[in-house]
Amino acid sequence: MKIDFPSEEYIEEYNRKTTDFGNDLIEITAYHRPKRKYIGPRRSVSAKEPILSDEEQERRTKNQIYAIRRRIKGYALANSFKWFVTLTFAPQKINSFDYDTAKTTLLKWCRLMRDRYKRFDYLVIPELHKSGAVHFHGLLGDIPADFVKAVNPRTGTPLIRHNRQVYNLADWKYGYSDCEEIESPKRAASYITKYVTTALLTDKKMYKKKRYFNSQGLIKPNVIFSMEDNTELDRFTPNFGVVETGSDGKNIIDVGIYKLNMDKETGSFTQEDTEYLITAKEKSPVYERSEE
């Protein structure tokens, strides 16, 4: 079998990936060893998928989950969403065990909302219940829709969760809705990505199906690949770091991800996110796929 390797003129080396979400949030991924990125013309892909071993398939699934989560997180942080919603279907109205029926109903509703409110920003992910039924979790923009304060069905008192009022979306006519106003975009972005699971990628009914839905016109984060002096990041603690032991016996950060805030006027960085996770390098690590 002949393998065509890309020409060196189409290869770019980088040791830093900077993701600017369009506000004061910046994420920097720093690599101890430079990475190589293909920047040439799009290459054709064979329509026939190769047969993969179980280990290769597991690695491929992890890569897909990572890539989809990164994309969703980018949308979630780069856009001004106001509501976190869960939309379910009433059995007498919609057969939620048929994924295509549920998906078609959701997208039809999204078009209706766009026509009704002129602008309707959304980012929605399906969740497959163990029973086989599907419902959707999503982020919605600031729309003048009919959000009604939910009440406890037993007591009739306002439904409060974690000291916050829960709402129902009257515009959702196909079943039940559970809505909360977003207080922290970071937490909302982190929470919504958790619904991208292995089951979502490997379930037979999801074969070659879209794993998320978003409205047109959403802002995408700006991603820049570059060669930099990463020692300037030494004053920060990586929010996620992969450590390996060098030939001299000392530990080094092979990959470090820094969640920073940037002052747009001065360009200086500060670090407000204090959640950290440092892990040892695996023999066959799966970090990330370069975005093109």
Long-range contacts (C-beta under 8 A, 24 or more apart in sequence): 6-38, 6-40, 6-43, 7-40, 9-40, 10-38, 10-39, 10-40, 10-41, 11-36, 11-37, 11-38, 11-39, 12-36, 12-37, 12-38, 12-39, 12-225, 13-37, 13-227, 14-225, 14-226, 14-227, 15-226, 15-227, 15-228, 15-230, 16-225, 16-226, 16-227, 16-228, 16-230, 17-223, 17-224, 17-225, 17-290, 17-291, 18-223, 18-224, 18-226, 19-74, 19-221, 19-222, 19-223, 20-221, 20-222, 20-223, 20-224, 20-262, 21-74, 21-77, 21-78, 21-221, 22-78, 22-219, 22-221, 22-222, 23-77, 23-78, 24-261, 24-262, 24-263, 24-264, 25-77, 25-186, 25-259, 25-260, 25-261, 25-262, 26-259, 26-260, 26-261, 26-262, 26-269, 27-257, 27-258, 27-259, 27-260, 28-233, 28-257, 28-258, 28-260, 29-255, 29-256, 29-257, 29-258, 29-288, 30-228, 30-230, 30-233, 30-238, 30-253, 30-255, 30-256, 30-257, 30-258, 31-230, 31-254, 31-255, 32-252, 32-253, 32-254, 32-255, 33-254, 34-227, 35-290, 37-225, 37-290, 37-292, 38-290, 38-292, 39-292, 59-284, 59-286, 61-198, 61-201, 61-202, 62-286, 63-286, 63-289, 64-201, 65-196, 65-197, 65-198, 65-201, 66-286, 66-288, 66-289, 67-288, 67-289, 68-196, 68-211, 68-212, 69-193, 69-196, 70-288, 70-291, 71-212, 72-123, 72-125, 72-189, 72-192, 72-193, 72-196, 72-212, 73-189, 73-190, 73-193, 74-220, 74-221, 75-123, 75-214, 75-218, 75-219, 75-220, 76-123, 76-139, 76-185, 76-188, 76-189, 76-192, 76-193, 77-185, 77-186, 77-189, 77-221, 78-218, 78-219, 78-220, 78-221, 79-121, 79-123, 79-141, 79-218, 79-219, 80-121, 80-141, 80-142, 81-121, 81-123, 81-139, 81-140, 81-141, 81-182, 81-185, 81-188, 82-140, 82-141, 82-142, 82-143, 82-181, 82-182, 83-139, 83-140, 83-141, 83-147, 83-179, 83-180, 83-181, 83-182, 84-137, 84-138, 84-139, 84-179, 84-180, 84-181, 84-182, 84-188, 84-191, 84-192, 85-137, 85-138, 85-139, 85-140, 85-169, 85-177, 85-178, 85-179, 85-180, 86-135, 86-136, 86-137, 86-138, 86-177, 86-178, 86-179, 87-124, 87-135, 87-136, 87-137, 87-138, 87-169, 87-172, 87-174, 87-175, 87-176, 87-177, 88-135, 88-136, 88-175, 88-176, 88-177, 89-133, 89-135, 89-174, 89-175, 90-174, 90-175, 90-176, 93-173, 93-174, 93-175, 94-174, 94-175, 96-133, 96-134, 96-135, 96-175, 97-131, 97-132, 97-133, 97-134, 99-126, 99-134, 99-205, 99-206, 99-209, 102-126, 102-134, 102-135, 102-136, 103-134, 103-209, 103-210, 103-213, 105-174, 106-136, 106-213, 107-213, 109-171, 109-172, 109-173, 109-174, 110-213, 110-215, 113-143, 113-145, 113-171, 114-215, 116-171, 117-143, 117-144, 117-145, 119-143, 120-215, 121-215, 121-217, 121-218, 122-213, 122-214, 122-215, 123-192, 123-212, 123-213, 123-214, 123-215, 123-218, 124-212, 124-213, 124-214, 125-192, 125-195, 125-196, 125-200, 125-211, 125-212, 125-213, 126-195, 126-200, 126-211, 126-212, 127-195, 127-200, 128-199, 128-200, 128-203, 128-205, 128-206, 137-192, 137-195, 138-192, 139-182, 139-188, 139-192, 140-179, 145-169, 145-170, 145-171, 146-170, 146-171, 147-179, 150-178, 186-273, 223-291, 225-290, 233-258, 236-260, 236-269, 236-271, 237-271, 237-276, 238-276, 238-278, 239-273, 239-275, 239-276, 239-277, 240-276, 240-277, 240-278, 240-279, 241-276, 241-277, 241-278, 241-279, 242-278, 242-279, 242-280, 242-281, 242-285, 242-287, 243-278, 243-279, 243-280, 243-281, 244-280, 244-281, 254-281, 255-287
